[in-house]
Amino acid sequence: SQLPNGSLNLAGVGIANSILNYFAFTFFFLVVTTTSSVAEGLALSAAKSGKSDKDVDLREGEIDDAGRKEGSRIIAGSMLIALGLGLTSASMAWHFAPNLVSLVGSEKSAEALPYAIAYMQSKAPGIVAQLMFFSIIGGFRGYGDLKTPLIGNILSSCSKVAFGYIFLFKMEIGISGAGLADSMSRYFSTLTLLYILTRQRRLRLKDLFKIPEKKIFVDLFAPGGALTVRKIVEQLCFTCTTRVSASLGPAVVASTEVCRQCWSVLSVLWWPMSVAGQTIVAGGLGGLEK
């Protein structure tokens, strides 16, 4: 019997997401390394000015101009690196979408492959914003600000629902509209957080026009190796699961995608502890380099 169109759409989303995550979440380490680099830079700046990291509340704006300058330099460098990685990843994801989808799919799930390609190519442009979003929230967290990134995530989710409603139900674009809604919501939340970051004087726009120093590359990428390997191994598990599901048909792929989304929601519950640890330890290390 023929599957409902909704099942084929969901199966296409599952296949596409199992591939797209390699182009985006492989670089999730930017959140972690930007957080620690900014916190350490601010603490080191405070130590040089004669203050200990305990004397400065990063959340209350008690950072001098030298500290803000250092924080801005690191955040801007991270954003430019994210921009380069994002443009490269997005271009590759869009161009090679048909080839990559065919590798994960199978003959039994052939009906869902056009949906997967359409979703992947419409969502690929959002990878640029997603990676820059990683750098920006890492900058906020480096200042000990955990509320603003939460606002950014809420904005992203709400705007995704709004754009999705417009593209899917009003304009009736189909699965491409779902991917486009995801991309546009990422740009909306990223630009909003960028505006807040500059308003709070944590980022100077002129720093975005400077080539990042070698030290920034090292600080961001050196600790990210282990995190990247862990993320790739995690994604390989999902890809293998999706590949096996695809060999059983689109309905199984659609069911697997529902389970994966549930797992994704539950997996983020431990993040606050991780973020707090990164900020505290990095700030302490920066104070020791006095």
Secondary structure in CASP SS format (residue, H / E / C, confidence):
PFRMAT SS
TARGET T0000
AUTHOR 0000-0000-0000
METHOD secondary structure of the structure
MODEL  1
S C 1.00
Q C 1.00
L C 1.00
P C 1.00
N H 1.00
G H 1.00
S H 1.00
L H 1.00
N H 1.00
L H 1.00
A H 1.00
G H 1.00
V H 1.00
G H 1.00
I H 1.00
A H 1.00
N H 1.00
S H 1.00
I H 1.00
L H 1.00
N H 1.00
Y H 1.00
F H 1.00
A H 1.00
F H 1.00
T H 1.00
F H 1.00
F C 1.00
F H 1.00
L H 1.00
V H 1.00
V H 1.00
T H 1.00
T H 1.00
T H 1.00
S H 1.00
S H 1.00
V H 1.00
A H 1.00
E H 1.00
G H 1.00
L H 1.00
A H 1.00
L H 1.00
S H 1.00
A H 1.00
A H 1.00
K H 1.00
S C 1.00
G C 1.00
K C 1.00
S C 1.00
D H 1.00
K H 1.00
D H 1.00
V C 1.00
D C 1.00
L H 1.00
R H 1.00
E H 1.00
G C 1.00
E C 1.00
I C 1.00
D C 1.00
D H 1.00
A H 1.00
G H 1.00
R H 1.00
K H 1.00
E H 1.00
G H 1.00
S H 1.00
R H 1.00
I H 1.00
I H 1.00
A H 1.00
G H 1.00
S H 1.00
M H 1.00
L H 1.00
I H 1.00
A H 1.00
L H 1.00
G H 1.00
L H 1.00
G H 1.00
L H 1.00
T H 1.00
S H 1.00
A H 1.00
S H 1.00
M H 1.00
A H 1.00
W H 1.00
H H 1.00
F C 1.00
A H 1.00
P H 1.00
N H 1.00
L H 1.00
V H 1.00
S H 1.00
L H 1.00
V H 1.00
G C 1.00
S C 1.00
E H 1.00
K H 1.00
S H 1.00
A H 1.00
E H 1.00
A H 1.00
L H 1.00
P H 1.00
Y H 1.00
A H 1.00
I H 1.00
A H 1.00
Y H 1.00
M H 1.00
Q H 1.00
S H 1.00
K H 1.00
A C 1.00
P C 1.00
G H 1.00
I H 1.00
V H 1.00
A H 1.00
Q H 1.00
L H 1.00
M H 1.00
F H 1.00
F H 1.00
S H 1.00
I H 1.00
I H 1.00
G H 1.00
G H 1.00
F H 1.00
R H 1.00
G H 1.00
Y C 1.00
G C 1.00
D C 1.00
L C 1.00
K H 1.00
T H 1.00
P H 1.00
L H 1.00
I H 1.00
G H 1.00
N H 1.00
I H 1.00
L H 1.00
S H 1.00
S H 1.00
C H 1.00
S H 1.00
K H 1.00
V H 1.00
A H 1.00
F H 1.00
G H 1.00
Y H 1.00
I H 1.00
F H 1.00
L H 1.00
F H 1.00
K H 1.00
M C 1.00
E C 1.00
I C 1.00
G C 1.00
I H 1.00
S H 1.00
G H 1.00
A H 1.00
G H 1.00
L H 1.00
A H 1.00
D H 1.00
S H 1.00
M H 1.00
S H 1.00
R H 1.00
Y H 1.00
F H 1.00
S H 1.00
T H 1.00
L H 1.00
T H 1.00
L H 1.00
L H 1.00
Y H 1.00
I H 1.00
L H 1.00
T H 1.00
R H 1.00
Q C 1.00
R C 1.00
R C 1.00
L C 1.00
R C 1.00
L H 1.00
K H 1.00
D H 1.00
L H 1.00
F H 1.00
K C 1.00
I C 1.00
P C 1.00
E C 1.00
K H 1.00
K H 1.00
I H 1.00
F H 1.00
V H 1.00
D H 1.00
L H 1.00
F H 1.00
A C 1.00
P C 1.00
G H 1.00
G H 1.00
A H 1.00
L H 1.00
T H 1.00
V H 1.00
R H 1.00
K H 1.00
I H 1.00
V H 1.00
E H 1.00
Q H 1.00
L H 1.00
C H 1.00
F H 1.00
T H 1.00
C H 1.00
T H 1.00
T H 1.00
R H 1.00
V H 1.00
S H 1.00
A H 1.00
S C 1.00
L C 1.00
G C 1.00
P H 1.00
A H 1.00
V H 1.00
V H 1.00
A H 1.00
S H 1.00
T H 1.00
E H 1.00
V H 1.00
C H 1.00
R H 1.00
Q H 1.00
C H 1.00
W H 1.00
S H 1.00
V H 1.00
L H 1.00
S H 1.00
V H 1.00
L H 1.00
W H 1.00
W H 1.00
P H 1.00
M H 1.00
S H 1.00
V H 1.00
A H 1.00
G H 1.00
Q H 1.00
T H 1.00
I H 1.00
V H 1.00
A H 1.00
G H 1.00
G H 1.00
L H 1.00
G H 1.00
G H 1.00
L H 1.00
E C 1.00
K C 1.00
END
